[in-house]
Each structure stands twice: as C-alpha cells, then as structure tokens.
C-alpha cells in the first residue's frame, strides 16, 4: 500500500501583489495553496487612473488570475469573498458567488486583501464621489468624466454648462494628482475640436486636500515641483480645504480658517484616505490582534499576528513601522511570507530575520513627459522622471501582452494626445426612460 502524505495547506486571501508574490515564493514548495479572491482577475492598481482616463484598456491593467497561475500545479483558485476566520479551528469562512458558504481549513494563512476607499465617516459621499480602488471604480470614473463633456454640450444654460465642465477631486496624493493632470490633458488635447457648442479646454479641474502640500509623502522639493506643474496645466489647487458636504451638484469645503465655500461641480471624485475592509475586524476579533485607526492589523516584525505564528498579514492591510501602502511593499511582504512558509515546510532552519522593506522609490505621473520620482535622496522630475516612471511600470506590469499593449498606448498618447479607450456605458443611474408611446416602433420586414 502506498503512503499518501497530505501536503501542508496554505490559504492566501487576496489576489493582489502580496498574494501573487506569496504564491510565487511557494511555487516549488510541497504545499497545497488555495488562493481566494472575490475578483477573478489581478488588477495593477497604480494604473487604474489611466484606465479611467481612457489611456489603457481593462485588459492592459487586469489579467485573469487563472491565466497568471496556470502553470502553478500546487495552486487552486477560488472565486469567493472571505468573511471570517476561526483561529481556533483554523478555518477561513468564505461566501461563493452564488451566496453559499464554505469553510476552508488551513495550516498557514496569509491575509493580503488590501484596503478600500475611506470617506472618513461620511460613507454617504460614495454615491456622488466614487473612489479609485477597483476596476469597476475606474469604469465608473471614466463614465462620469466623458459623460460630463457630453452633457455640457447638450445643455444650454450657461450655469449648468459650467457645472458640467467642473471636475472636483478630493485628495492630493498620487492618485488625485495623476487624475487631475489627466483630466486637464483630456480637456486640452484629447477632446480638442470635437465639440461644436463647448470648448473642452475651458473645463475647470479643482484639487482639494486638507494638508498643506500636494504629494506630501514625496517631500517638499518634489511637492512644490508637482504643484507648479499642475498649476501650469490649469489645475486649481486648494490646500488646507476639507470636504464637508458632497452631493450630485458639487461639494462644500471648510478651510483652515473655519470658513466654508460651495463649489458647483457635477463630477466629484474621491481619492483621499483608505480603511481596512470588514475582514480585518473579523480577523482581529478571532486573534486578539490590534488595529490602527484605519483598521489595519498591527503585526510582529516577521509579519505574523502575536500569538498566531501560522497567520501572516501582508500588503496594505498590515501596519508595520509606518510602511506606506505601495505596490512594492505588498510584493516584498508577500514574498517574505511565502519564503518563510516554504523554508519551514522544507525542513530548513527557520529564519529569525525580521521583514525589512527595500525602498525602491515612489513615482507619480502628472502629464505627458512630466512625472516626479523619489528614491532616498534622489529627486527627479520632468522628462527624466517620466522616463523612470515608464520603466518602472513596464517592468511590473503582468504579462507580455499587457506590457506591449501599454507601451503602444503610451506612445500614441504621448505623440498625439489621442486616447483609444474612451468607450463607456451610460450606467443604470443615468439611463433615460423613454415613454412607451414615444418609443419608435420596429420596422416591418
């Protein structure tokens, strides 16, 4: 009779950068990996704004998880949403796409579900100001952006037209800065001479943030350069301004002096703040882990939860020494967690070295030929910064098809300003009901 050895069961929650790099580290390990994600694809989140602004297609920034992992014989993909963790019985409770439940046993658990958009206690803002965390978000933003110009063309009232040609962004971090620059490029170059009643170049782009600097994490030098670049593009930068009300017709902001001001803008986009998803709270209750103000899990130096060496939290969901929520942090932490499991399963002496993040720098694209890059004491902007940004993103895009397609799209946009990915659906919220009597009758054969 043959001996059947049950491989060690590793459950990885999240198919983002952290989850995929954990899978990569376990590719030759004698383990059975179950990768759980509520989406069937991996999204290159740093380029979501380029999908929203019509530069890249969904297929260029998102790849099916099963296609990425098709050669990983020890990996099983499961389309489901993780809802709870039983740390005593070592079970992950998930809900499948049809609403049924399932319990997944594990010997090791890696949690890398990332974070979601935070509205700082005003979740009602989400209806009128979509964030930028998922592919669906990018599609919703694209619809709002290009539909706004169409509505401005259709209306005749000057005040209403001005409101449709006003775009307000809350949050002057990388996503807000990048998106603000793209909207101005759309108005000045992409849509130039395409409308008969409006001048898209007159569109207002307003960028709000409660802090005193754009791209504050990049340091004062690059922050000032980025603000000058934005203002040269025509972006109106309002710092020290906190959004207190958001509705379908605009927003109200409160400045540091206490005075409030109303801005009419039919398109409001939210790029400020993140928070942990509900699974983080469930994990904290199951393990006794501590959470920070955003709900992220405080982890030990080896990324485990105190008292639970079999559970590791990686990527944006972890809080360790104030590490930023960057793709590179997720990649390195996921790879670290996977290697530790592999070494233990293979019988190697467990490493006591804590996780150390190698800072490869940060980059933000503002407009054609202009970006800012920071790595340690290196501060680069302008065309050189843009070339560095280009190289970084080509390297980390998943799959040859994505890289080749993205390079072609960037070349077209850089050379001509044209954007090939401008198609958008009207959306249920904006569908117009046609009275039955007014609807055209079908033609007879």
MOUR-V925942 format. One record per residue. N is the residue number from 1. RES is the residue in three letters. PHI is phi in whole degrees, -180 to 180 (NA if undefined). OMEGA is omega in whole degrees, 0 to 359 (999 if undefined). D_CENTER is the distance of its C-alpha to the mean C-alpha in Angstrom with 2 decimals. Layout:
n:N res:RES phi:PHI omega:OMEGA d_center:D_CENTER
n:N res:RES phi:PHI omega:OMEGA d_center:D_CENTER
This chain:
n:1 res:UNK phi:NA omega:181 d_center:51.88
n:2 res:UNK phi:-80 omega:175 d_center:48.60
n:3 res:UNK phi:-85 omega:178 d_center:46.43
n:4 res:UNK phi:-109 omega:181 d_center:42.96
n:5 res:UNK phi:-99 omega:179 d_center:40.47
n:6 res:UNK phi:-79 omega:181 d_center:37.38
n:7 res:UNK phi:-68 omega:179 d_center:34.43
n:8 res:UNK phi:-64 omega:185 d_center:32.27
n:9 res:UNK phi:-93 omega:179 d_center:29.52
n:10 res:UNK phi:-118 omega:176 d_center:25.99
n:11 res:UNK phi:-105 omega:178 d_center:23.26
n:12 res:UNK phi:-116 omega:179 d_center:19.63
n:13 res:UNK phi:-101 omega:179 d_center:17.13
n:14 res:UNK phi:113 omega:179 d_center:13.65
n:15 res:UNK phi:-102 omega:177 d_center:13.15
n:16 res:UNK phi:-84 omega:181 d_center:10.25
n:17 res:UNK phi:-60 omega:183 d_center:11.43
n:18 res:UNK phi:-63 omega:181 d_center:13.67
n:19 res:UNK phi:-63 omega:182 d_center:15.25
n:20 res:UNK phi:-68 omega:179 d_center:16.01
n:21 res:UNK phi:-74 omega:172 d_center:17.53
n:22 res:UNK phi:-68 omega:177 d_center:19.54
n:23 res:UNK phi:-61 omega:180 d_center:20.81
n:24 res:UNK phi:-61 omega:180 d_center:21.76
n:25 res:UNK phi:-67 omega:182 d_center:23.72
n:26 res:UNK phi:-100 omega:191 d_center:25.57
n:27 res:UNK phi:-63 omega:180 d_center:26.44
n:28 res:UNK phi:-111 omega:182 d_center:30.15
n:29 res:UNK phi:-84 omega:178 d_center:30.56
n:30 res:UNK phi:-78 omega:181 d_center:32.92
n:31 res:UNK phi:-133 omega:174 d_center:30.37
n:32 res:UNK phi:-109 omega:185 d_center:29.09
n:33 res:UNK phi:-100 omega:171 d_center:25.30
n:34 res:UNK phi:-117 omega:179 d_center:23.59
n:35 res:UNK phi:-99 omega:183 d_center:19.85
n:36 res:UNK phi:-109 omega:174 d_center:18.54
n:37 res:UNK phi:-151 omega:181 d_center:15.36
n:38 res:UNK phi:-82 omega:174 d_center:15.12
n:39 res:UNK phi:-115 omega:180 d_center:13.68
n:40 res:UNK phi:-89 omega:183 d_center:15.95
n:41 res:UNK phi:-135 omega:171 d_center:13.51
n:42 res:UNK phi:-99 omega:182 d_center:11.27
n:43 res:UNK phi:-110 omega:175 d_center:8.14
n:44 res:UNK phi:-83 omega:189 d_center:7.68
n:45 res:UNK phi:-57 omega:181 d_center:3.99
n:46 res:UNK phi:-58 omega:181 d_center:6.05
n:47 res:UNK phi:-110 omega:178 d_center:7.82
n:48 res:UNK phi:-58 omega:182 d_center:6.15
n:49 res:UNK phi:-65 omega:178 d_center:8.37
n:50 res:UNK phi:-76 omega:172 d_center:11.18
n:51 res:UNK phi:-70 omega:180 d_center:11.17
n:52 res:UNK phi:-64 omega:184 d_center:11.31
n:53 res:UNK phi:-95 omega:171 d_center:14.08
n:54 res:UNK phi:87 omega:179 d_center:16.05
n:55 res:UNK phi:-82 omega:183 d_center:16.11
n:56 res:UNK phi:-113 omega:177 d_center:14.66
n:57 res:UNK phi:-89 omega:177 d_center:15.15
n:58 res:UNK phi:-60 omega:182 d_center:13.18
n:59 res:UNK phi:-68 omega:179 d_center:15.47
n:60 res:UNK phi:-85 omega:179 d_center:14.70
n:61 res:UNK phi:-118 omega:179 d_center:11.06
n:62 res:UNK phi:-135 omega:179 d_center:11.68
n:63 res:UNK phi:-126 omega:178 d_center:14.81
n:64 res:UNK phi:-59 omega:180 d_center:16.81
n:65 res:UNK phi:-61 omega:181 d_center:16.98
n:66 res:UNK phi:-66 omega:177 d_center:20.74
n:67 res:UNK phi:-70 omega:179 d_center:21.11
n:68 res:UNK phi:-63 omega:188 d_center:19.39
n:69 res:UNK phi:-104 omega:187 d_center:21.58
n:70 res:UNK phi:-64 omega:180 d_center:24.68
n:71 res:UNK phi:-96 omega:178 d_center:26.79
n:72 res:UNK phi:-93 omega:186 d_center:26.01
n:73 res:UNK phi:-68 omega:181 d_center:29.10
n:74 res:UNK phi:-96 omega:184 d_center:28.45
n:75 res:UNK phi:-118 omega:174 d_center:25.07
n:76 res:UNK phi:-116 omega:177 d_center:24.80
n:77 res:UNK phi:-95 omega:180 d_center:21.67
n:78 res:UNK phi:-133 omega:177 d_center:21.57
n:79 res:UNK phi:-82 omega:184 d_center:19.59
n:80 res:UNK phi:-164 omega:177 d_center:19.66
n:81 res:UNK phi:-111 omega:177 d_center:18.12
n:82 res:UNK phi:-75 omega:184 d_center:19.37
n:83 res:UNK phi:-116 omega:184 d_center:21.03
n:84 res:UNK phi:-159 omega:178 d_center:23.45
n:85 res:UNK phi:-131 omega:173 d_center:25.01
n:86 res:UNK phi:-104 omega:185 d_center:28.76
n:87 res:UNK phi:-71 omega:180 d_center:29.26
n:88 res:UNK phi:-74 omega:180 d_center:33.04
n:89 res:UNK phi:-87 omega:182 d_center:33.25
n:90 res:UNK phi:58 omega:179 d_center:30.17
n:91 res:UNK phi:-131 omega:171 d_center:28.53
n:92 res:UNK phi:-109 omega:179 d_center:25.01
n:93 res:UNK phi:-93 omega:181 d_center:25.23
n:94 res:UNK phi:-129 omega:175 d_center:22.99
n:95 res:UNK phi:-117 omega:180 d_center:23.14
n:96 res:UNK phi:-78 omega:185 d_center:23.35
n:97 res:UNK phi:-65 omega:178 d_center:22.31
n:98 res:UNK phi:-91 omega:178 d_center:25.87
n:99 res:UNK phi:94 omega:179 d_center:25.79
n:100 res:UNK phi:-79 omega:182 d_center:28.03
n:101 res:UNK phi:-103 omega:181 d_center:27.59
n:102 res:UNK phi:-154 omega:177 d_center:27.92
n:103 res:UNK phi:-112 omega:181 d_center:28.52
n:104 res:UNK phi:-105 omega:176 d_center:27.49
n:105 res:UNK phi:-76 omega:179 d_center:29.71
n:106 res:UNK phi:-143 omega:168 d_center:28.48
n:107 res:UNK phi:-101 omega:174 d_center:30.17
n:108 res:UNK phi:-133 omega:181 d_center:27.01
n:109 res:UNK phi:-128 omega:174 d_center:23.64
n:110 res:UNK phi:-117 omega:183 d_center:20.31
n:111 res:UNK phi:-110 omega:181 d_center:17.55
n:112 res:UNK phi:-139 omega:185 d_center:13.99
n:113 res:UNK phi:-80 omega:179 d_center:12.10
n:114 res:UNK phi:76 omega:182 d_center:9.41
n:115 res:UNK phi:-128 omega:180 d_center:8.92
n:116 res:UNK phi:-126 omega:182 d_center:8.30
n:117 res:UNK phi:-67 omega:177 d_center:8.84
n:118 res:UNK phi:-112 omega:177 d_center:12.35
n:119 res:UNK phi:-109 omega:174 d_center:15.07
n:120 res:UNK phi:52 omega:177 d_center:17.57
n:121 res:UNK phi:86 omega:180 d_center:19.99
n:122 res:UNK phi:-117 omega:182 d_center:19.84
n:123 res:UNK phi:-62 omega:178 d_center:18.01
n:124 res:UNK phi:-66 omega:178 d_center:20.24
n:125 res:UNK phi:-67 omega:187 d_center:18.22
n:126 res:UNK phi:-59 omega:181 d_center:15.45
n:127 res:UNK phi:-62 omega:185 d_center:18.00
n:128 res:UNK phi:-107 omega:182 d_center:18.43
n:129 res:UNK phi:-137 omega:181 d_center:15.20
n:130 res:UNK phi:-65 omega:177 d_center:12.07
n:131 res:UNK phi:-92 omega:184 d_center:8.69
n:132 res:UNK phi:-145 omega:181 d_center:5.45
n:133 res:UNK phi:-123 omega:184 d_center:3.40
n:134 res:UNK phi:-131 omega:177 d_center:5.69
n:135 res:UNK phi:-65 omega:176 d_center:8.18
n:136 res:UNK phi:-62 omega:177 d_center:10.54
n:137 res:UNK phi:-60 omega:181 d_center:8.77
n:138 res:UNK phi:-62 omega:178 d_center:8.88
n:139 res:UNK phi:-66 omega:179 d_center:12.43
n:140 res:UNK phi:-64 omega:179 d_center:13.37
n:141 res:UNK phi:-67 omega:178 d_center:12.57
n:142 res:UNK phi:-58 omega:179 d_center:14.50
n:143 res:UNK phi:-60 omega:181 d_center:17.25
n:144 res:UNK phi:-67 omega:183 d_center:17.62
n:145 res:UNK phi:-63 omega:186 d_center:17.76
n:146 res:UNK phi:-75 omega:176 d_center:20.36
n:147 res:UNK phi:-67 omega:181 d_center:22.17
n:148 res:UNK phi:-60 omega:179 d_center:22.81
n:149 res:UNK phi:-67 omega:178 d_center:24.86
n:150 res:UNK phi:-64 omega:179 d_center:26.71
n:151 res:UNK phi:-68 omega:178 d_center:27.61
n:152 res:UNK phi:-62 omega:177 d_center:28.78
n:153 res:UNK phi:-67 omega:187 d_center:31.03
n:154 res:UNK phi:-83 omega:184 d_center:32.46
n:155 res:UNK phi:-81 omega:182 d_center:33.36
n:156 res:UNK phi:-111 omega:181 d_center:36.45
n:157 res:UNK phi:-69 omega:184 d_center:36.30
n:158 res:UNK phi:-58 omega:181 d_center:35.37
n:159 res:UNK phi:-67 omega:179 d_center:33.64
n:160 res:UNK phi:-67 omega:179 d_center:31.53
n:161 res:UNK phi:-63 omega:179 d_center:30.74
n:162 res:UNK phi:-63 omega:179 d_center:29.67
n:163 res:UNK phi:-67 omega:178 d_center:27.30
n:164 res:UNK phi:-69 omega:179 d_center:25.66
n:165 res:UNK phi:-93 omega:177 d_center:25.41
n:166 res:UNK phi:-114 omega:183 d_center:23.70
n:167 res:UNK phi:-123 omega:182 d_center:19.94
n:168 res:UNK phi:-111 omega:178 d_center:18.82
n:169 res:UNK phi:-120 omega:180 d_center:15.55
n:170 res:UNK phi:-105 omega:181 d_center:15.31
n:171 res:UNK phi:119 omega:183 d_center:13.82
n:172 res:UNK phi:-106 omega:171 d_center:14.89
n:173 res:UNK phi:-82 omega:182 d_center:12.42
n:174 res:UNK phi:-55 omega:182 d_center:10.88
n:175 res:UNK phi:-64 omega:180 d_center:8.49
n:176 res:UNK phi:-63 omega:180 d_center:11.61
n:177 res:UNK phi:-65 omega:181 d_center:14.01
n:178 res:UNK phi:-63 omega:182 d_center:12.57
n:179 res:UNK phi:-69 omega:178 d_center:12.34
n:180 res:UNK phi:-61 omega:178 d_center:15.76
n:181 res:UNK phi:-63 omega:181 d_center:17.28
n:182 res:UNK phi:-68 omega:180 d_center:16.26
n:183 res:UNK phi:-64 omega:177 d_center:17.78
n:184 res:UNK phi:-65 omega:178 d_center:20.91
n:185 res:UNK phi:-67 omega:176 d_center:21.17
n:186 res:UNK phi:-60 omega:183 d_center:20.96
n:187 res:UNK phi:-67 omega:187 d_center:23.68
n:188 res:UNK phi:-85 omega:188 d_center:25.87
n:189 res:UNK phi:-121 omega:186 d_center:25.76
n:190 res:UNK phi:-63 omega:185 d_center:24.15
n:191 res:UNK phi:-97 omega:180 d_center:25.99
n:192 res:UNK phi:-60 omega:177 d_center:29.03
n:193 res:UNK phi:67 omega:179 d_center:32.25
n:194 res:UNK phi:-100 omega:182 d_center:30.68
n:195 res:UNK phi:-119 omega:182 d_center:31.80
n:196 res:UNK phi:-98 omega:185 d_center:35.38
n:197 res:UNK phi:-104 omega:183 d_center:35.19
n:198 res:UNK phi:-127 omega:172 d_center:32.35
n:199 res:UNK phi:-109 omega:182 d_center:31.32
n:200 res:UNK phi:-55 omega:180 d_center:27.50
n:201 res:UNK phi:-63 omega:178 d_center:27.90
n:202 res:UNK phi:-84 omega:181 d_center:28.96
n:203 res:UNK phi:-61 omega:177 d_center:25.57
n:204 res:UNK phi:-95 omega:174 d_center:24.55
n:205 res:UNK phi:-122 omega:183 d_center:21.12
n:206 res:UNK phi:-113 omega:181 d_center:21.03
n:207 res:UNK phi:-115 omega:184 d_center:18.63
n:208 res:UNK phi:-116 omega:173 d_center:19.22
n:209 res:UNK phi:-158 omega:181 d_center:18.65
n:210 res:UNK phi:-77 omega:179 d_center:20.93
n:211 res:UNK phi:-86 omega:185 d_center:21.27
n:212 res:UNK phi:-100 omega:182 d_center:23.65
n:213 res:UNK phi:-153 omega:170 d_center:21.55
n:214 res:UNK phi:-81 omega:181 d_center:18.57
n:215 res:UNK phi:47 omega:185 d_center:16.46
n:216 res:UNK phi:-58 omega:182 d_center:18.64
n:217 res:UNK phi:-71 omega:180 d_center:17.39
n:218 res:UNK phi:-87 omega:181 d_center:18.71
n:219 res:UNK phi:92 omega:186 d_center:22.21
n:220 res:UNK phi:-64 omega:183 d_center:24.70
n:221 res:UNK phi:-65 omega:181 d_center:25.69
n:222 res:UNK phi:-70 omega:177 d_center:22.40
n:223 res:UNK phi:-62 omega:179 d_center:21.47
n:224 res:UNK phi:-65 omega:179 d_center:24.70
n:225 res:UNK phi:-64 omega:180 d_center:24.27
n:226 res:UNK phi:-64 omega:180 d_center:20.84
n:227 res:UNK phi:-67 omega:178 d_center:22.37
n:228 res:UNK phi:-62 omega:179 d_center:25.40
n:229 res:UNK phi:-65 omega:179 d_center:23.44
n:230 res:UNK phi:-61 omega:181 d_center:21.56
n:231 res:UNK phi:-67 omega:177 d_center:24.93
n:232 res:UNK phi:-69 omega:177 d_center:26.63
n:233 res:UNK phi:-80 omega:182 d_center:24.30
n:234 res:UNK phi:105 omega:177 d_center:25.29
n:235 res:UNK phi:-78 omega:178 d_center:22.37
n:236 res:UNK phi:-91 omega:185 d_center:23.93
n:237 res:UNK phi:-95 omega:180 d_center:22.52
n:238 res:UNK phi:-122 omega:180 d_center:23.42
n:239 res:UNK phi:-98 omega:184 d_center:23.04
n:240 res:UNK phi:66 omega:183 d_center:24.39
n:241 res:UNK phi:-127 omega:183 d_center:23.48
n:242 res:UNK phi:-109 omega:179 d_center:21.96
n:243 res:UNK phi:-72 omega:180 d_center:21.14
n:244 res:UNK phi:-112 omega:177 d_center:23.65
n:245 res:UNK phi:-144 omega:176 d_center:23.80
n:246 res:UNK phi:-139 omega:175 d_center:21.67
n:247 res:UNK phi:-142 omega:186 d_center:23.21
n:248 res:UNK phi:-71 omega:182 d_center:23.40
n:249 res:UNK phi:-113 omega:178 d_center:25.43
n:250 res:UNK phi:151 omega:183 d_center:23.66
n:251 res:UNK phi:-149 omega:174 d_center:23.19
n:252 res:UNK phi:-117 omega:179 d_center:25.42
n:253 res:UNK phi:-121 omega:176 d_center:24.72
n:254 res:UNK phi:-112 omega:182 d_center:26.89
n:255 res:UNK phi:-89 omega:185 d_center:27.76
n:256 res:UNK phi:-61 omega:178 d_center:28.94
n:257 res:UNK phi:-76 omega:178 d_center:32.52
n:258 res:UNK phi:104 omega:181 d_center:31.99
n:259 res:UNK phi:-78 omega:180 d_center:32.45
n:260 res:UNK phi:-110 omega:179 d_center:30.20
n:261 res:UNK phi:-142 omega:181 d_center:29.52
n:262 res:UNK phi:-99 omega:177 d_center:28.44
n:263 res:UNK phi:-126 omega:176 d_center:26.49
n:264 res:UNK phi:-84 omega:179 d_center:26.79
n:265 res:UNK phi:-153 omega:182 d_center:23.64
n:266 res:UNK phi:-75 omega:176 d_center:22.99
n:267 res:UNK phi:-123 omega:177 d_center:19.32
n:268 res:UNK phi:-119 omega:181 d_center:17.34
n:269 res:UNK phi:-122 omega:186 d_center:13.56
n:270 res:UNK phi:-112 omega:180 d_center:11.95
n:271 res:UNK phi:-129 omega:185 d_center:9.65
n:272 res:UNK phi:-114 omega:169 d_center:11.69
n:273 res:UNK phi:82 omega:176 d_center:11.59
n:274 res:UNK phi:-136 omega:176 d_center:10.18
n:275 res:UNK phi:-147 omega:181 d_center:12.50
n:276 res:UNK phi:-75 omega:177 d_center:13.39
n:277 res:UNK phi:-76 omega:182 d_center:13.84
n:278 res:UNK phi:-57 omega:181 d_center:17.55
n:279 res:UNK phi:-59 omega:180 d_center:18.09
n:280 res:UNK phi:-62 omega:178 d_center:18.06
n:281 res:UNK phi:-64 omega:178 d_center:20.97
n:282 res:UNK phi:-65 omega:179 d_center:22.76
n:283 res:UNK phi:-66 omega:179 d_center:22.53
n:284 res:UNK phi:-64 omega:179 d_center:23.85
n:285 res:UNK phi:-66 omega:183 d_center:26.70
n:286 res:UNK phi:-76 omega:186 d_center:27.61
n:287 res:UNK phi:-116 omega:185 d_center:27.81
n:288 res:UNK phi:78 omega:181 d_center:28.58
n:289 res:UNK phi:-68 omega:177 d_center:25.59
n:290 res:UNK phi:-89 omega:179 d_center:24.81
n:291 res:UNK phi:-124 omega:176 d_center:21.61
n:292 res:UNK phi:-88 omega:184 d_center:20.55
n:293 res:UNK phi:-63 omega:179 d_center:20.08
n:294 res:UNK phi:-88 omega:179 d_center:16.42
n:295 res:UNK phi:89 omega:180 d_center:17.59
n:296 res:UNK phi:-72 omega:185 d_center:16.50
n:297 res:UNK phi:-87 omega:174 d_center:19.30
n:298 res:UNK phi:-78 omega:185 d_center:21.75
n:299 res:UNK phi:-116 omega:175 d_center:22.78
n:300 res:UNK phi:-76 omega:180 d_center:25.82
n:301 res:UNK phi:-57 omega:178 d_center:25.95
n:302 res:UNK phi:-97 omega:175 d_center:25.78
n:303 res:UNK phi:74 omega:177 d_center:22.59
n:304 res:UNK phi:-86 omega:173 d_center:24.80
n:305 res:UNK phi:-91 omega:182 d_center:25.45
n:306 res:UNK phi:-53 omega:180 d_center:28.87
n:307 res:UNK phi:85 omega:181 d_center:31.52
n:308 res:UNK phi:-137 omega:182 d_center:29.36
n:309 res:UNK phi:-66 omega:179 d_center:29.34
n:310 res:UNK phi:-87 omega:181 d_center:28.22
n:311 res:UNK phi:-117 omega:177 d_center:24.79
n:312 res:UNK phi:-123 omega:177 d_center:22.07
n:313 res:UNK phi:-113 omega:187 d_center:18.72
n:314 res:UNK phi:-133 omega:176 d_center:16.23
n:315 res:UNK phi:73 omega:185 d_center:12.82
n:316 res:UNK phi:-64 omega:184 d_center:10.91
n:317 res:UNK phi:-76 omega:182 d_center:13.38
n:318 res:UNK phi:-89 omega:173 d_center:16.36
n:319 res:UNK phi:-119 omega:180 d_center:18.14
n:320 res:UNK phi:-141 omega:175 d_center:20.43
n:321 res:UNK phi:56 omega:176 d_center:22.11
n:322 res:UNK phi:69 omega:179 d_center:19.32
n:323 res:UNK phi:-63 omega:182 d_center:17.11
n:324 res:UNK phi:-74 omega:178 d_center:13.87
n:325 res:UNK phi:-85 omega:182 d_center:10.41
n:326 res:UNK phi:-112 omega:178 d_center:10.13
n:327 res:UNK phi:-59 omega:182 d_center:9.79
n:328 res:UNK phi:-67 omega:175 d_center:13.55
n:329 res:UNK phi:-63 omega:179 d_center:14.27
n:330 res:UNK phi:-63 omega:180 d_center:12.74
n:331 res:UNK phi:-60 omega:184 d_center:14.80
n:332 res:UNK phi:-68 omega:180 d_center:17.88
n:333 res:UNK phi:-70 omega:177 d_center:17.92
n:334 res:UNK phi:-64 omega:179 d_center:17.54
n:335 res:UNK phi:-64 omega:179 d_center:20.30
n:336 res:UNK phi:-61 omega:181 d_center:22.40
n:337 res:UNK phi:-63 omega:180 d_center:22.37
n:338 res:UNK phi:-64 omega:179 d_center:23.30
n:339 res:UNK phi:-63 omega:181 d_center:26.05
n:340 res:UNK phi:-62 omega:179 d_center:27.60
n:341 res:UNK phi:-66 omega:181 d_center:27.97
n:342 res:UNK phi:-61 omega:181 d_center:29.38
n:343 res:UNK phi:-63 omega:181 d_center:31.87
n:344 res:UNK phi:-70 omega:180 d_center:33.15
n:345 res:UNK phi:-66 omega:181 d_center:33.60
n:346 res:UNK phi:-80 omega:176 d_center:35.41
n:347 res:UNK phi:84 omega:177 d_center:37.73
n:348 res:UNK phi:-75 omega:177 d_center:36.81
n:349 res:UNK phi:-68 omega:183 d_center:37.39
n:350 res:UNK phi:-58 omega:179 d_center:34.29
n:351 res:UNK phi:-77 omega:178 d_center:32.70
n:352 res:UNK phi:-102 omega:181 d_center:32.77
n:353 res:UNK phi:-72 omega:178 d_center:30.53
n:354 res:UNK phi:-73 omega:177 d_center:27.58
n:355 res:UNK phi:-69 omega:177 d_center:24.05
n:356 res:UNK phi:-126 omega:182 d_center:23.81
n:357 res:UNK phi:-85 omega:175 d_center:20.76
n:358 res:UNK phi:-93 omega:184 d_center:21.63
n:359 res:UNK phi:-74 omega:178 d_center:19.90
n:360 res:UNK phi:-96 omega:175 d_center:19.25
n:361 res:UNK phi:103 omega:178 d_center:18.06
n:362 res:UNK phi:-129 omega:182 d_center:15.23
n:363 res:UNK phi:-142 omega:177 d_center:14.85
n:364 res:UNK phi:-140 omega:179 d_center:13.76
n:365 res:UNK phi:-90 omega:182 d_center:14.91
n:366 res:UNK phi:-107 omega:178 d_center:16.81
n:367 res:UNK phi:-158 omega:182 d_center:19.09
n:368 res:UNK phi:-56 omega:177 d_center:21.26
n:369 res:UNK phi:77 omega:181 d_center:22.83
n:370 res:UNK phi:-136 omega:178 d_center:21.38
n:371 res:UNK phi:-151 omega:176 d_center:18.80
n:372 res:UNK phi:-123 omega:182 d_center:19.09
n:373 res:UNK phi:-134 omega:178 d_center:19.07
n:374 res:UNK phi:-131 omega:172 d_center:20.13
n:375 res:UNK phi:-145 omega:184 d_center:21.56
n:376 res:UNK phi:61 omega:179 d_center:24.17
n:377 res:UNK phi:-86 omega:180 d_center:26.83
n:378 res:UNK phi:-82 omega:177 d_center:25.68
n:379 res:UNK phi:-126 omega:184 d_center:24.40
n:380 res:UNK phi:-128 omega:177 d_center:23.99
n:381 res:UNK phi:-143 omega:178 d_center:23.21
n:382 res:UNK phi:74 omega:184 d_center:24.32
n:383 res:UNK phi:-65 omega:180 d_center:24.94
n:384 res:UNK phi:-62 omega:177 d_center:25.11
n:385 res:UNK phi:-61 omega:180 d_center:21.72
n:386 res:UNK phi:-66 omega:179 d_center:20.36
n:387 res:UNK phi:-65 omega:177 d_center:22.15
n:388 res:UNK phi:-65 omega:178 d_center:20.78
n:389 res:UNK phi:-57 omega:181 d_center:17.17
n:390 res:UNK phi:-60 omega:182 d_center:18.16
n:391 res:UNK phi:-63 omega:181 d_center:19.73
n:392 res:UNK phi:-59 omega:186 d_center:16.92
n:393 res:UNK phi:-75 omega:175 d_center:14.41
n:394 res:UNK phi:-67 omega:181 d_center:17.27
n:395 res:UNK phi:-61 omega:188 d_center:18.18
n:396 res:UNK phi:-94 omega:174 d_center:14.97
n:397 res:UNK phi:-64 omega:185 d_center:14.26
n:398 res:UNK phi:-84 omega:173 d_center:15.49
n:399 res:UNK phi:93 omega:181 d_center:18.89
n:400 res:UNK phi:-63 omega:181 d_center:21.51
n:401 res:UNK phi:-60 omega:180 d_center:20.92
n:402 res:UNK phi:-65 omega:181 d_center:17.34
n:403 res:UNK phi:-64 omega:183 d_center:18.68
n:404 res:UNK phi:-64 omega:180 d_center:21.72
n:405 res:UNK phi:-65 omega:180 d_center:20.11
n:406 res:UNK phi:-65 omega:179 d_center:17.55
n:407 res:UNK phi:-62 omega:179 d_center:20.52
n:408 res:UNK phi:-66 omega:180 d_center:22.61
n:409 res:UNK phi:-64 omega:179 d_center:20.18
n:410 res:UNK phi:-63 omega:180 d_center:19.71
n:411 res:UNK phi:-63 omega:180 d_center:23.52
n:412 res:UNK phi:-65 omega:181 d_center:24.18
n:413 res:UNK phi:-65 omega:182 d_center:22.01
n:414 res:UNK phi:-66 omega:184 d_center:23.46
n:415 res:UNK phi:-79 omega:189 d_center:26.97
n:416 res:UNK phi:-126 omega:185 d_center:27.15
n:417 res:UNK phi:84 omega:180 d_center:24.21
n:418 res:UNK phi:-73 omega:178 d_center:24.11
n:419 res:UNK phi:-123 omega:187 d_center:20.97
n:420 res:UNK phi:-86 omega:187 d_center:21.59
n:421 res:UNK phi:-107 omega:183 d_center:18.66
n:422 res:UNK phi:-107 omega:181 d_center:19.66
n:423 res:UNK phi:-67 omega:177 d_center:20.72
n:424 res:UNK phi:-150 omega:176 d_center:19.55
n:425 res:UNK phi:-87 omega:183 d_center:21.09
n:426 res:UNK phi:-65 omega:179 d_center:22.82
n:427 res:UNK phi:87 omega:183 d_center:21.23
n:428 res:UNK phi:-62 omega:185 d_center:23.39
n:429 res:UNK phi:-67 omega:184 d_center:23.06
n:430 res:UNK phi:-115 omega:181 d_center:24.63
n:431 res:UNK phi:-65 omega:181 d_center:27.07
n:432 res:UNK phi:-103 omega:179 d_center:30.60
n:433 res:UNK phi:-81 omega:179 d_center:33.41
n:434 res:UNK phi:-95 omega:179 d_center:36.40
n:435 res:UNK phi:-56 omega:185 d_center:39.73
n:436 res:UNK phi:-60 omega:181 d_center:41.54
n:437 res:UNK phi:-67 omega:183 d_center:44.62
n:438 res:UNK phi:-89 omega:183 d_center:42.74
n:439 res:UNK phi:-70 omega:180 d_center:40.89
n:440 res:UNK phi:-67 omega:179 d_center:42.51
n:441 res:UNK phi:-84 omega:180 d_center:44.62
n:442 res:UNK phi:-67 omega:181 d_center:44.21
n:443 res:UNK phi:-78 omega:178 d_center:46.66
n:444 res:UNK phi:-77 omega:179 d_center:49.51
n:445 res:UNK phi:-72 omega:999 d_center:49.89
